[in-house]
């Protein structure tokens, strides 16, 4: 559990630093109200309060539907709740908005793997390696799936 929280914290910290620039992927300037929803969604995600992470992410997405990062945060919350269908849907939208969103590919790959769709999981991990050939997590997960076939 500690390792999982550490990974979520790292993701959340990265996302918060990304947002501190006050702009979304779509280029929309964020007001302090929207940034507060981002901050709350990240805090809720870190604390395991996934329902409120989703609610706060919804508030960001209503203000900026083109925010790949808000979709990614919400996808992680759905994933942690065990809702693979919604996690995959949000990741797919995040990837449409940002083709280099490694976090979205990683969450979606993990969701596909948990849902039993190994081929799609491997495809997403391979997409990560096209973006970052040195990504050890993607390499490890591909190897793990290949060993379990």
Buried (B, 14 or more C-beta within 10 A) or exposed (E): EEEEEEEBEEBBEEBBEEBEEEBBBEEBEBEEEBBBBBBBBBBBBBEEBBEBBBBBBBBBBEBBBBBBBBBBBBBBBBBBBEBBEBBBBBBBBBBEBBEEBBBBBBBBBBBBBEBEBBEBBBBBBBBBBEEEEEBEBBBEBBEEBEEEE
